[in-house]
Amino acid sequence: MERVALPAGPIDYIDTGTGADDRRPVLVFGHGLLMNETQWRKVIPLLDEFRCITPTWPLGAHRQPMNSDADLTQNGVANIVADFLEALDLTDVTLVLNDWGGGQFIITEGRAERVGRLVLASCEAFDNFPPKPARPAVALCRLPGGTRLFMRLMGTAAFRHGDRGYGILTKGRIPDDVLDDWFAPATRSAEIRRDLRKFSIGSPPRKTLLDWSARLGSFERPVLVVWAVDDAMFPVEHAHRLVDLFPDARLVLVDDSRTLIGEDQPERFATALREFASARPRTDAPH
């Protein structure tokens, strides 16, 4: 595990790169709320031909708290993504988002110059921030002591594996040791819970989200939309709308999977990433 100091605070990450002479294409993976780099534990081993970087964003499972004044709104965390790419001097990155979709606002913040390709995989989009099944948890986090209560609920098997917890995200059952690792920081640390609360309640009004989304079409580089057909959080309709929104976008639909496609269908997801990130730019794509 490596760590980089950003203006907002420390970001931990794992990098499969082998040094300055590593010329493999770079994939940077995002993750969902209260998750960390292990969201991709089934996918990364299938992508040896790429340099894979898995940061842990400040979405509640981060191991070190952010600065107390850090902006952890949706666009604030998008700027943290941009700061991370800049700090590691990464260019022509394929940025992979799954579950949390706010990283796409790196475009509306005018900071997507280091992103060569974008992958949107069953994630928040348009005005679906947060998705409907997650809204009761967000409402709870708004209350005094609500974030701590939410983490206590996540410590119970019935809640964490049920549809009000993380059971809704996969067809199978996420192992308890993985969930324990995801939930431990916010369970133990008041400062991490502070960050989690700031992020959870940091989505702007619906009109603002739709205004931002309308501007995403300015990103003319390749976009891959990968969507789980059986997703219970993010409607498949959004996948088609995203493909229509971006000038150079393609769609892959994945059967027998829910939101965390890398959990339910890691081989299928890795294949889609490999084909997309290795492809030459289309000759008819906008420039």
Backbone as CSV, one residue per row, in Angstrom:
resi,resn,N_x,N_y,N_z,CA_x,CA_y,CA_z,C_x,C_y,C_z
1,MET,0.843,-1.194,0.000,0.000,0.000,0.000,0.881,1.248,0.000
2,GLU,0.595,2.161,-0.915,1.317,3.430,-0.984,0.372,4.554,-0.587
3,ARG,0.943,5.723,-0.338,0.134,6.867,0.091,0.676,8.128,-0.548
4,VAL,-0.241,8.995,-0.973,0.138,10.279,-1.530,-0.621,11.367,-0.780
5,ALA,0.068,12.463,-0.491,-0.553,13.591,0.196,-1.127,14.552,-0.840
6,LEU,-2.426,14.771,-0.761,-3.109,15.702,-1.654,-3.580,16.912,-0.849
7,PRO,-3.983,17.995,-1.502,-4.467,19.160,-0.753,-5.603,18.835,0.216
8,ALA,-6.449,17.864,-0.137,-7.581,17.513,0.725,-7.199,16.543,1.831
9,GLY,-6.051,15.868,1.682,-5.650,14.880,2.676,-4.976,13.690,2.021
10,PRO,-4.637,12.666,2.810,-3.904,11.510,2.281,-4.803,10.540,1.522
11,ILE,-4.280,9.984,0.444,-4.981,8.956,-0.324,-4.079,7.725,-0.413
12,ASP,-4.590,6.600,0.066,-3.884,5.324,-0.065,-4.202,4.697,-1.418
13,TYR,-3.248,3.953,-1.956,-3.494,3.289,-3.239,-2.555,2.109,-3.406
14,ILE,-2.965,1.193,-4.263,-2.128,0.075,-4.678,-1.844,0.236,-6.162
15,ASP,-0.592,0.064,-6.537,-0.145,0.275,-7.916,0.602,-0.976,-8.370
16,THR,0.117,-1.608,-9.425,0.801,-2.793,-9.949,1.965,-2.428,-10.858
17,GLY,2.229,-1.132,-11.012,3.336,-0.687,-11.848,4.674,-1.151,-11.317
18,THR,5.633,-1.280,-12.224,6.953,-1.811,-11.868,8.045,-0.752,-11.896
19,GLY,7.650,0.513,-12.032,8.651,1.568,-12.035,8.529,2.474,-13.242
20,ALA,9.512,3.370,-13.383,9.465,4.382,-14.435,9.479,3.787,-15.832
21,ASP,10.008,2.570,-15.977,10.087,1.953,-17.298,8.836,1.140,-17.635
22,ASP,7.819,1.177,-16.776,6.578,0.442,-17.030,5.755,1.223,-18.046
23,ARG,5.632,0.697,-19.248,4.935,1.396,-20.332,3.539,0.830,-20.593
24,ARG,3.054,0.013,-19.696,1.723,-0.553,-19.898,0.652,0.537,-19.788
25,PRO,-0.456,0.410,-20.532,-1.560,1.356,-20.379,-2.050,1.377,-18.932
26,VAL,-2.466,2.555,-18.484,-2.834,2.749,-17.078,-4.353,2.723,-16.906
27,LEU,-4.806,1.889,-15.983,-6.199,1.865,-15.552,-6.254,2.352,-14.112
28,VAL,-7.105,3.332,-13.832,-7.329,3.804,-12.467,-8.771,3.478,-12.096
29,PHE,-8.928,2.727,-11.021,-10.235,2.208,-10.626,-10.816,3.009,-9.463
30,GLY,-12.071,3.435,-9.621,-12.818,3.987,-8.509,-13.600,2.887,-7.812
31,HIS,-14.322,3.254,-6.783,-15.095,2.263,-6.025,-16.328,2.937,-5.439
32,GLY,-17.137,2.164,-4.752,-18.386,2.667,-4.222,-18.293,3.153,-2.789
33,LEU,-19.420,3.612,-2.290,-19.542,4.091,-0.918,-19.185,2.984,0.063
34,LEU,-18.367,3.334,1.063,-17.948,2.373,2.088,-17.298,1.136,1.469
35,MET,-16.495,1.356,0.437,-15.702,0.296,-0.178,-14.271,0.809,-0.332
36,ASN,-13.369,-0.118,-0.632,-11.987,0.275,-0.883,-11.445,-0.484,-2.089
37,GLU,-10.133,-0.557,-2.190,-9.513,-1.157,-3.376,-9.863,-2.629,-3.557
38,THR,-10.293,-3.301,-2.493,-10.602,-4.726,-2.622,-11.894,-4.976,-3.395
39,GLN,-12.621,-3.918,-3.730,-13.755,-4.095,-4.641,-13.288,-4.747,-5.945
40,TRP,-12.014,-4.559,-6.294,-11.478,-5.030,-7.575,-10.574,-6.248,-7.427
41,ARG,-10.659,-6.947,-6.292,-9.744,-8.060,-6.017,-9.901,-9.207,-7.005
42,LYS,-11.075,-9.355,-7.646,-11.285,-10.428,-8.616,-10.913,-10.010,-10.037
43,VAL,-10.829,-8.711,-10.276,-10.624,-8.193,-11.635,-9.153,-7.920,-11.929
44,ILE,-8.452,-7.276,-11.003,-7.063,-6.870,-11.236,-6.176,-8.039,-11.655
45,PRO,-6.287,-9.219,-11.029,-5.412,-10.328,-11.447,-5.624,-10.782,-12.888
46,LEU,-6.733,-10.374,-13.511,-7.025,-10.762,-14.887,-6.493,-9.751,-15.901
47,LEU,-5.829,-8.705,-15.422,-5.424,-7.599,-16.299,-3.922,-7.335,-16.216
48,ASP,-3.135,-8.381,-16.357,-1.679,-8.247,-16.230,-1.062,-7.343,-17.295
49,GLU,-1.753,-7.187,-18.421,-1.183,-6.370,-19.491,-1.364,-4.871,-19.247
50,PHE,-1.982,-4.521,-18.113,-2.201,-3.118,-17.760,-1.535,-2.795,-16.426
51,ARG,-1.170,-1.543,-16.272,-0.781,-1.021,-14.958,-2.068,-0.589,-14.257
52,CYS,-2.427,-1.283,-13.218,-3.693,-1.041,-12.527,-3.439,-0.316,-11.210
53,ILE,-4.126,0.795,-11.018,-3.979,1.601,-9.806,-5.338,1.681,-9.129
54,THR,-5.366,1.289,-7.864,-6.630,1.258,-7.121,-6.524,2.148,-5.892
55,PRO,-6.927,3.416,-6.019,-6.941,4.307,-4.857,-8.149,3.992,-3.969
56,THR,-8.044,4.402,-2.713,-9.205,4.390,-1.830,-9.639,5.836,-1.625
57,TRP,-10.745,6.188,-2.253,-11.275,7.552,-2.142,-11.913,7.752,-0.770
58,PRO,-12.125,8.986,-0.341,-12.686,9.244,0.994,-14.211,9.078,1.022
59,LEU,-14.643,7.846,0.799,-16.073,7.529,0.762,-16.477,6.675,1.960
60,GLY,-15.669,6.699,3.014,-16.045,6.032,4.250,-15.222,4.825,4.617
61,ALA,-14.520,4.226,3.654,-13.665,3.073,3.953,-12.191,3.447,3.924
62,HIS,-11.895,4.735,3.814,-10.505,5.183,3.797,-9.898,5.030,5.195
63,ARG,-8.623,4.723,5.228,-7.969,4.345,6.486,-7.431,5.537,7.271
64,GLN,-7.198,6.651,6.591,-6.742,7.873,7.250,-7.735,8.990,6.947
65,PRO,-8.119,9.778,7.954,-9.103,10.838,7.705,-8.547,11.925,6.799
66,MET,-9.447,12.585,6.111,-9.068,13.721,5.297,-8.926,14.950,6.188
67,ASN,-8.391,16.027,5.637,-8.317,17.272,6.387,-9.723,17.707,6.786
68,SER,-9.845,18.348,7.925,-11.174,18.696,8.435,-11.927,19.642,7.511
69,ASP,-11.199,20.422,6.706,-11.851,21.365,5.798,-11.959,20.825,4.368
70,ALA,-11.691,19.540,4.163,-11.739,18.963,2.811,-13.143,19.042,2.232
71,ASP,-13.224,19.379,0.959,-14.494,19.399,0.231,-14.801,17.974,-0.219
72,LEU,-15.799,17.358,0.411,-16.158,15.981,0.082,-17.541,15.899,-0.548
73,THR,-17.954,16.983,-1.211,-19.143,16.928,-2.046,-18.823,16.117,-3.296
74,GLN,-19.814,15.902,-4.143,-19.566,15.124,-5.360,-18.471,15.754,-6.214
75,ASN,-18.567,17.045,-6.468,-17.532,17.678,-7.298,-16.228,17.846,-6.528
76,GLY,-16.328,17.926,-5.192,-15.116,17.984,-4.387,-14.295,16.714,-4.510
77,VAL,-14.959,15.556,-4.440,-14.238,14.289,-4.576,-13.764,14.102,-6.020
78,ALA,-14.530,14.597,-6.992,-14.055,14.556,-8.383,-12.742,15.326,-8.518
79,ASN,-12.622,16.438,-7.819,-11.360,17.184,-7.839,-10.243,16.419,-7.139
80,ILE,-10.582,15.628,-6.115,-9.578,14.778,-5.474,-9.066,13.740,-6.472
81,VAL,-9.971,13.195,-7.285,-9.554,12.265,-8.336,-8.561,12.953,-9.277
82,ALA,-8.893,14.166,-9.701,-7.998,14.903,-10.601,-6.662,15.203,-9.924
83,ASP,-6.702,15.584,-8.650,-5.462,15.851,-7.910,-4.596,14.593,-7.819
84,PHE,-5.238,13.440,-7.652,-4.509,12.178,-7.568,-3.791,11.883,-8.886
85,LEU,-4.491,12.022,-9.996,-3.867,11.780,-11.302,-2.691,12.724,-11.521
86,GLU,-2.861,13.966,-11.085,-1.787,14.952,-11.242,-0.597,14.621,-10.344
87,ALA,-0.871,14.233,-9.105,0.213,13.947,-8.159,1.074,12.781,-8.623
88,LEU,0.448,11.786,-9.260,1.197,10.630,-9.762,1.674,10.838,-11.195
89,ASP,1.374,12.025,-11.751,1.757,12.380,-13.116,1.304,11.316,-14.111
90,LEU,0.040,10.927,-13.988,-0.538,9.925,-14.880,-1.191,10.617,-16.061
91,THR,-0.981,10.082,-17.259,-1.595,10.641,-18.459,-2.230,9.521,-19.274
92,ASP,-3.164,9.904,-20.128,-3.868,8.950,-20.989,-4.446,7.792,-20.169
93,VAL,-5.010,8.142,-19.034,-5.555,7.158,-18.098,-6.919,6.668,-18.573
94,THR,-7.181,5.387,-18.362,-8.544,4.874,-18.460,-9.115,4.890,-17.049
95,LEU,-10.080,5.771,-16.817,-10.689,5.933,-15.494,-11.944,5.079,-15.421
96,VAL,-11.974,4.173,-14.446,-13.062,3.206,-14.308,-13.891,3.559,-13.078
97,LEU,-15.180,3.811,-13.282,-16.091,4.135,-12.186,-17.163,3.064,-12.079
98,ASN,-17.458,2.656,-10.851,-18.507,1.657,-10.611,-19.168,1.962,-9.274
99,ASP,-20.480,2.002,-9.260,-21.293,2.365,-8.099,-21.246,3.875,-7.886
100,TRP,-20.158,4.403,-7.322,-20.050,5.856,-7.231,-19.776,6.421,-8.619
101,GLY,-20.623,7.368,-9.036,-20.474,7.929,-10.369,-19.943,9.342,-10.396
102,GLY,-19.691,9.924,-9.215,-19.302,11.324,-9.167,-17.976,11.635,-9.817
103,GLY,-17.142,10.621,-10.048,-15.873,10.867,-10.716,-16.030,11.438,-12.111
104,GLN,-17.207,11.231,-12.716,-17.425,11.784,-14.054,-17.442,13.313,-14.035
105,PHE,-17.663,13.904,-12.859,-17.689,15.360,-12.781,-16.298,15.976,-12.865
106,ILE,-15.279,15.134,-13.005,-13.954,15.633,-13.363,-14.036,16.368,-14.703
107,ILE,-15.033,15.993,-15.512,-15.246,16.647,-16.810,-15.827,18.032,-16.609
108,THR,-16.898,18.143,-15.825,-17.541,19.442,-15.625,-16.661,20.387,-14.812
109,GLU,-15.719,19.827,-14.041,-14.768,20.665,-13.310,-13.628,21.140,-14.213
110,GLY,-13.625,20.690,-15.472,-12.595,21.107,-16.414,-11.229,20.511,-16.136
111,ARG,-11.221,19.278,-15.570,-9.945,18.695,-15.152,-9.738,17.290,-15.717
112,ALA,-10.299,17.027,-16.869,-10.221,15.681,-17.449,-9.078,15.527,-18.439
113,GLU,-8.111,16.440,-18.423,-7.062,16.399,-19.446,-6.175,15.161,-19.335
114,ARG,-6.122,14.537,-18.166,-5.295,13.338,-17.997,-6.068,12.045,-18.258
115,VAL,-7.342,12.162,-18.548,-8.195,10.990,-18.793,-8.299,10.759,-20.290
116,GLY,-7.782,9.633,-20.748,-7.852,9.304,-22.166,-9.090,8.527,-22.532
117,ARG,-9.611,7.757,-21.564,-10.818,6.957,-21.761,-11.577,6.914,-20.447
118,LEU,-12.884,6.776,-20.549,-13.738,6.742,-19.363,-14.619,5.506,-19.412
119,VAL,-14.683,4.787,-18.289,-15.565,3.626,-18.162,-16.585,3.924,-17.075
120,LEU,-17.856,3.873,-17.442,-18.955,4.054,-16.493,-19.665,2.719,-16.357
121,ALA,-19.525,2.097,-15.206,-20.054,0.749,-14.994,-21.113,0.777,-13.898
122,SER,-22.361,0.587,-14.278,-23.470,0.541,-13.319,-23.227,1.509,-12.166
123,CYS,-23.429,2.787,-12.447,-23.073,3.809,-11.459,-24.110,4.922,-11.434
124,GLU,-23.937,5.800,-10.468,-24.785,6.980,-10.381,-24.643,7.803,-11.657
125,ALA,-25.771,8.328,-12.112,-25.768,9.151,-13.316,-26.995,10.051,-13.297
126,PHE,-26.894,11.135,-14.032,-27.984,12.097,-14.161,-28.407,12.592,-12.774
127,ASP,-29.671,12.430,-12.385,-30.101,12.924,-11.072,-30.213,11.810,-10.040
128,ASN,-29.611,10.665,-10.320,-29.717,9.504,-9.431,-28.568,9.487,-8.418
129,PHE,-28.411,10.597,-7.702,-27.387,10.767,-6.659,-28.087,11.175,-5.365
130,PRO,-28.180,10.367,-4.368,-27.867,8.941,-4.354,-29.018,8.150,-4.962
131,PRO,-28.799,6.883,-5.320,-29.893,6.065,-5.853,-30.963,5.837,-4.789
132,LYS,-32.166,5.590,-5.238,-33.316,5.502,-4.328,-33.107,4.539,-3.165
133,PRO,-32.579,3.311,-3.380,-32.422,2.405,-2.238,-31.470,2.926,-1.163
134,ALA,-30.590,3.864,-1.520,-29.622,4.388,-0.553,-30.122,5.626,0.179
135,ARG,-31.254,6.169,-0.230,-31.699,7.440,0.347,-32.077,7.349,1.822
136,PRO,-32.673,6.251,2.300,-32.919,6.170,3.751,-31.631,6.248,4.570
137,ALA,-30.558,5.631,4.079,-29.279,5.692,4.794,-28.737,7.115,4.810
138,VAL,-28.892,7.835,3.702,-28.441,9.223,3.642,-29.248,10.075,4.613
139,ALA,-30.558,9.839,4.666,-31.403,10.573,5.609,-30.964,10.306,7.047
140,LEU,-30.603,9.065,7.340,-30.123,8.721,8.677,-28.823,9.451,8.993
141,CYS,-27.941,9.543,8.010,-26.653,10.205,8.232,-26.801,11.702,8.488
142,ARG,-27.904,12.277,8.086,-28.143,13.696,8.342,-28.438,13.971,9.819
143,LEU,-28.897,12.959,10.536,-29.296,13.131,11.930,-28.080,13.089,12.850
144,PRO,-28.118,13.801,13.973,-27.026,13.688,14.948,-26.852,12.237,15.399
145,GLY,-25.655,11.731,15.281,-25.385,10.349,15.654,-25.844,9.326,14.638
146,GLY,-26.431,9.784,13.541,-26.991,8.858,12.556,-25.944,8.035,11.833
147,THR,-24.797,8.631,11.540,-23.749,7.891,10.831,-23.207,6.761,11.703
148,ARG,-23.059,7.033,12.993,-22.587,5.986,13.904,-23.606,4.852,13.996
149,LEU,-24.896,5.206,14.060,-25.940,4.181,14.098,-25.927,3.356,12.817
150,PHE,-25.747,4.016,11.684,-25.701,3.299,10.412,-24.567,2.278,10.405
151,MET,-23.418,2.656,10.922,-22.291,1.722,10.954,-22.557,0.560,11.907
152,ARG,-23.272,0.817,12.984,-23.638,-0.283,13.880,-24.563,-1.261,13.168
153,LEU,-25.495,-0.733,12.394,-26.387,-1.608,11.627,-25.590,-2.449,10.638
154,MET,-24.578,-1.838,10.027,-23.754,-2.574,9.073,-22.948,-3.689,9.737
155,GLY,-22.860,-3.642,11.043,-22.184,-4.705,11.763,-23.034,-5.937,11.976
156,THR,-24.324,-5.860,11.641,-25.221,-6.999,11.813,-25.401,-7.725,10.492
157,ALA,-25.431,-9.044,10.534,-25.531,-9.842,9.305,-26.823,-9.564,8.557
158,ALA,-27.926,-9.440,9.284,-29.221,-9.248,8.628,-29.243,-7.966,7.812
159,PHE,-28.628,-6.912,8.333,-28.656,-5.631,7.631,-27.625,-5.596,6.510
160,ARG,-26.395,-5.976,6.799,-25.331,-5.837,5.794,-25.572,-6.709,4.575
161,HIS,-26.175,-7.877,4.762,-26.398,-8.785,3.638,-27.799,-8.647,3.040
162,GLY,-28.628,-7.781,3.616,-29.979,-7.596,3.111,-30.049,-6.526,2.043
163,ASP,-31.240,-6.324,1.500,-31.415,-5.351,0.423,-31.322,-3.909,0.913
164,ARG,-31.373,-3.682,2.215,-31.144,-2.337,2.742,-29.657,-2.082,2.988
165,GLY,-28.875,-3.138,2.862,-27.433,-3.016,3.008,-26.739,-3.333,1.699
166,TYR,-25.750,-4.238,1.738,-24.952,-4.512,0.552,-25.409,-5.738,-0.216
167,GLY,-26.450,-6.399,0.283,-27.001,-7.531,-0.449,-27.615,-7.141,-1.771
168,ILE,-28.037,-5.885,-1.886,-28.683,-5.415,-3.113,-27.675,-5.209,-4.245
169,LEU,-26.384,-5.193,-3.923,-25.360,-4.840,-4.908,-24.839,-6.011,-5.718
170,THR,-25.105,-7.232,-5.265,-24.550,-8.405,-5.940,-25.567,-9.530,-6.004
171,LYS,-25.345,-10.439,-6.939,-26.141,-11.665,-7.015,-25.733,-12.633,-5.903
172,GLY,-24.437,-12.708,-5.669,-23.932,-13.575,-4.617,-23.808,-12.819,-3.309
173,ARG,-23.065,-13.382,-2.395,-22.875,-12.801,-1.069,-21.436,-12.317,-0.945
174,ILE,-21.257,-11.043,-0.677,-19.914,-10.518,-0.459,-19.382,-11.109,0.843
175,PRO,-18.183,-11.679,0.830,-17.652,-12.311,2.045,-17.574,-11.330,3.215
176,ASP,-17.822,-11.848,4.405,-17.815,-10.992,5.587,-16.449,-10.373,5.849
177,ASP,-15.370,-11.076,5.516,-14.059,-10.482,5.767,-13.824,-9.261,4.882
178,VAL,-14.395,-9.277,3.670,-14.300,-8.111,2.788,-15.134,-6.966,3.359
179,LEU,-16.369,-7.260,3.750,-17.230,-6.225,4.322,-16.645,-5.678,5.618
180,ASP,-16.090,-6.538,6.445,-15.469,-6.075,7.690,-14.365,-5.066,7.398
181,ASP,-13.574,-5.345,6.368,-12.493,-4.438,5.982,-13.053,-3.108,5.489
182,TRP,-14.146,-3.155,4.732,-14.762,-1.932,4.231,-15.338,-1.083,5.357
183,PHE,-15.958,-1.729,6.332,-16.698,-0.998,7.358,-15.851,-0.611,8.567
184,ALA,-14.684,-1.228,8.737,-13.889,-1.011,9.946,-13.496,0.451,10.176
185,PRO,-13.001,1.183,9.165,-12.557,2.550,9.440,-13.661,3.446,10.011
186,ALA,-14.853,3.424,9.397,-15.935,4.285,9.873,-16.563,3.761,11.158
187,THR,-16.401,2.481,11.433,-16.892,1.933,12.695,-16.025,2.406,13.856
188,ARG,-14.722,2.506,13.621,-13.776,2.792,14.701,-13.454,4.271,14.873
189,SER,-13.529,5.042,13.794,-12.995,6.407,13.820,-14.086,7.459,13.645
190,ALA,-14.171,8.381,14.598,-15.126,9.483,14.489,-14.764,10.402,13.328
191,GLU,-13.468,10.554,13.037,-13.058,11.424,11.932,-13.439,10.817,10.586
192,ILE,-13.324,9.499,10.462,-13.763,8.850,9.220,-15.273,8.979,9.079
193,ARG,-16.000,8.838,10.177,-17.462,9.021,10.118,-17.804,10.453,9.735
194,ARG,-17.023,11.402,10.199,-17.222,12.796,9.778,-17.096,12.913,8.265
195,ASP,-16.050,12.304,7.711,-15.856,12.341,6.257,-16.996,11.636,5.538
196,LEU,-17.406,10.483,6.057,-18.499,9.723,5.448,-19.774,10.545,5.426
197,ARG,-20.062,11.209,6.514,-21.271,12.034,6.575,-21.191,13.180,5.571
198,LYS,-20.046,13.850,5.509,-19.889,14.961,4.570,-20.137,14.504,3.143
199,PHE,-19.573,13.346,2.799,-19.778,12.846,1.447,-21.226,12.422,1.226
200,SER,-21.800,11.714,2.178,-23.142,11.147,2.006,-24.194,12.217,1.768
201,ILE,-24.038,13.363,2.411,-25.049,14.412,2.277,-24.602,15.502,1.301
202,GLY,-23.536,15.214,0.533,-22.926,16.241,-0.302,-23.391,16.306,-1.742
203,SER,-24.486,15.609,-2.069,-24.986,15.685,-3.450,-25.818,16.947,-3.629
204,PRO,-25.665,17.641,-4.749,-26.416,18.877,-4.979,-27.859,18.589,-5.376
205,PRO,-28.681,19.627,-5.506,-30.077,19.426,-5.917,-30.182,18.805,-7.312
206,ARG,-31.357,18.265,-7.583,-31.613,17.559,-8.843,-31.293,18.438,-10.051
207,LYS,-31.709,19.696,-10.026,-31.481,20.574,-11.172,-29.987,20.751,-11.440
208,THR,-29.212,20.908,-10.379,-27.765,21.056,-10.548,-27.158,19.805,-11.160
209,LEU,-27.578,18.640,-10.665,-27.071,17.378,-11.210,-27.372,17.254,-12.701
210,LEU,-28.579,17.617,-13.087,-28.952,17.514,-14.500,-28.193,18.530,-15.346
211,ASP,-27.947,19.716,-14.786,-27.143,20.712,-15.503,-25.721,20.199,-15.717
212,TRP,-25.143,19.615,-14.677,-23.794,19.045,-14.809,-23.783,17.928,-15.845
213,SER,-24.787,17.065,-15.772,-24.836,15.918,-16.682,-24.914,16.361,-18.133
214,ALA,-25.656,17.431,-18.385,-25.797,17.918,-19.756,-24.460,18.369,-20.330
215,ARG,-23.523,18.730,-19.465,-22.213,19.217,-19.918,-21.198,18.098,-20.119
216,LEU,-21.561,16.880,-19.730,-20.614,15.769,-19.862,-20.300,15.445,-21.316
217,GLY,-21.225,15.787,-22.211,-21.027,15.499,-23.623,-19.854,16.232,-24.243
218,SER,-19.258,17.161,-23.501,-18.062,17.850,-24.004,-16.843,16.933,-24.018
219,PHE,-16.941,15.782,-23.339,-15.843,14.812,-23.323,-15.914,13.994,-24.605
220,GLU,-14.960,14.217,-25.521,-15.018,13.613,-26.851,-14.151,12.377,-26.995
221,ARG,-13.472,11.995,-25.928,-12.650,10.787,-25.985,-13.513,9.546,-25.747
222,PRO,-12.975,8.357,-25.951,-13.808,7.147,-25.889,-14.398,6.895,-24.500
223,VAL,-15.637,6.450,-24.507,-16.364,6.109,-23.280,-16.951,4.714,-23.443
224,LEU,-16.769,3.896,-22.429,-17.391,2.575,-22.380,-18.410,2.571,-21.254
225,VAL,-19.635,2.220,-21.578,-20.694,2.071,-20.582,-20.949,0.579,-20.408
226,VAL,-20.683,0.078,-19.216,-20.901,-1.333,-18.894,-21.992,-1.384,-17.837
227,TRP,-23.067,-2.097,-18.137,-24.210,-2.055,-17.211,-24.736,-3.453,-16.933
228,ALA,-25.068,-3.676,-15.667,-25.663,-4.943,-15.256,-27.152,-4.940,-15.584
229,VAL,-27.576,-5.922,-16.331,-28.981,-5.999,-16.746,-29.904,-6.094,-15.536
230,ASP,-29.454,-6.768,-14.485,-30.297,-6.990,-13.309,-30.017,-5.997,-12.188
231,ASP,-29.427,-4.861,-12.511,-29.080,-3.878,-11.486,-30.332,-3.378,-10.771
232,ALA,-30.285,-3.378,-9.444,-31.415,-2.914,-8.640,-31.219,-1.489,-8.140
233,MET,-30.066,-0.896,-8.416,-29.751,0.459,-7.952,-29.804,1.490,-9.074
234,PHE,-29.316,1.087,-10.237,-29.125,2.022,-11.335,-29.838,1.493,-12.575
235,PRO,-30.862,2.189,-13.062,-31.676,1.667,-14.164,-30.898,1.523,-15.464
236,VAL,-31.196,0.459,-16.197,-30.532,0.221,-17.483,-30.811,1.362,-18.453
237,GLU,-31.940,2.029,-18.285,-32.253,3.187,-19.125,-31.121,4.214,-19.078
238,HIS,-30.492,4.371,-17.911,-29.396,5.333,-17.793,-28.206,4.933,-18.648
239,ALA,-27.982,3.646,-18.811,-26.889,3.190,-19.672,-27.098,3.685,-21.098
240,HIS,-28.304,3.534,-21.602,-28.603,3.978,-22.969,-28.517,5.501,-23.081
241,ARG,-28.971,6.202,-22.058,-28.894,7.667,-22.075,-27.445,8.147,-22.066
242,LEU,-26.599,7.464,-21.317,-25.185,7.837,-21.282,-24.522,7.626,-22.639
243,VAL,-24.847,6.534,-23.300,-24.288,6.273,-24.625,-24.720,7.365,-25.600
244,ASP,-25.952,7.818,-25.475,-26.438,8.893,-26.344,-25.793,10.237,-26.001
245,LEU,-25.401,10.401,-24.737,-24.869,11.685,-24.283,-23.449,11.944,-24.781
246,PHE,-22.609,10.915,-24.748,-21.203,11.094,-25.115,-21.008,10.888,-26.618
247,PRO,-20.170,11.705,-27.256,-19.980,11.597,-28.711,-19.376,10.276,-29.175
248,ASP,-18.518,9.666,-28.343,-17.822,8.436,-28.748,-18.000,7.396,-27.642
249,ALA,-19.169,6.789,-27.600,-19.490,5.852,-26.517,-20.018,4.548,-27.074
250,ARG,-19.757,3.487,-26.346,-20.277,2.171,-26.710,-20.827,1.509,-25.456
251,LEU,-21.689,0.525,-25.641,-22.415,-0.097,-24.533,-22.162,-1.592,-24.491
252,VAL,-21.897,-2.091,-23.288,-21.831,-3.525,-23.026,-22.812,-3.823,-21.898
253,LEU,-23.776,-4.698,-22.157,-24.721,-5.128,-21.132,-24.274,-6.476,-20.584
254,VAL,-24.326,-6.621,-19.271,-23.831,-7.828,-18.606,-24.991,-8.539,-17.922
255,ASP,-25.218,-9.782,-18.318,-26.265,-10.597,-17.703,-25.782,-11.190,-16.380
256,ASP,-26.760,-11.605,-15.578,-26.485,-12.328,-14.327,-25.545,-11.545,-13.417
257,SER,-25.820,-10.261,-13.273,-25.012,-9.411,-12.400,-25.871,-8.276,-11.880
258,ARG,-25.499,-7.804,-10.708,-26.041,-6.561,-10.187,-24.939,-5.498,-10.235
259,THR,-25.043,-4.487,-9.387,-24.189,-3.307,-9.507,-22.700,-3.623,-9.566
260,LEU,-22.215,-4.435,-8.645,-20.778,-4.721,-8.582,-20.436,-5.816,-9.580
261,ILE,-20.284,-5.399,-10.830,-20.055,-6.344,-11.920,-18.744,-7.098,-11.713
262,GLY,-17.758,-6.432,-11.158,-16.489,-7.089,-10.881,-16.592,-8.160,-9.815
263,GLU,-17.640,-8.131,-9.042,-17.887,-9.155,-8.026,-18.641,-10.335,-8.628
264,ASP,-19.689,-10.037,-9.404,-20.537,-11.090,-9.970,-19.976,-11.689,-11.252
265,GLN,-19.376,-10.852,-12.103,-18.890,-11.303,-13.413,-17.499,-10.726,-13.692
266,PRO,-16.502,-11.092,-12.895,-15.171,-10.483,-13.073,-14.542,-10.762,-14.426
267,GLU,-14.696,-11.981,-14.947,-14.093,-12.304,-16.242,-14.736,-11.489,-17.357
268,ARG,-16.046,-11.375,-17.303,-16.751,-10.600,-18.338,-16.344,-9.133,-18.273
269,PHE,-16.235,-8.615,-17.062,-15.859,-7.215,-16.905,-14.423,-6.988,-17.361
270,ALA,-13.519,-7.880,-16.988,-12.121,-7.743,-17.398,-11.989,-7.800,-18.913
271,THR,-12.760,-8.661,-19.549,-12.719,-8.755,-21.011,-13.174,-7.452,-21.651
272,ALA,-14.259,-6.878,-21.132,-14.760,-5.611,-21.671,-13.724,-4.503,-21.500
273,LEU,-13.079,-4.448,-20.339,-12.040,-3.443,-20.107,-10.859,-3.638,-21.046
274,ARG,-10.436,-4.881,-21.191,-9.276,-5.184,-22.037,-9.536,-4.759,-23.483
275,GLU,-10.687,-5.117,-24.005,-11.007,-4.783,-25.391,-11.109,-3.276,-25.587
276,PHE,-11.675,-2.593,-24.603,-11.863,-1.148,-24.716,-10.542,-0.398,-24.573
277,ALA,-9.785,-0.719,-23.536,-8.559,0.027,-23.255,-7.441,-0.283,-24.246
278,SER,-7.557,-1.392,-24.965,-6.536,-1.773,-25.943,-6.872,-1.318,-27.353
279,ALA,-8.108,-0.896,-27.572,-8.564,-0.572,-28.927,-7.937,0.721,-29.424
280,ARG,-7.687,0.767,-30.710,-7.256,2.011,-31.331,-8.449,2.961,-31.400
281,PRO,-8.209,4.279,-31.305,-9.310,5.230,-31.439,-10.021,5.066,-32.770
282,ARG,-11.330,5.232,-32.744,-12.094,5.139,-33.983,-11.711,6.267,-34.923
283,THR,-11.595,5.937,-36.190,-11.201,6.965,-37.157,-12.297,7.994,-37.365
284,ASP,-13.566,7.621,-37.045,-14.662,8.572,-37.226,-15.006,9.285,-35.934
285,ALA,-14.208,9.064,-34.865,-14.496,9.707,-33.588,-14.180,11.193,-33.677
286,PRO,-14.907,12.033,-32.910,-14.637,13.467,-32.920,-13.254,13.774,-32.367
287,HIS,-12.681,14.861,-32.783,-11.371,15.286,-32.284,-11.482,16.702,-31.747
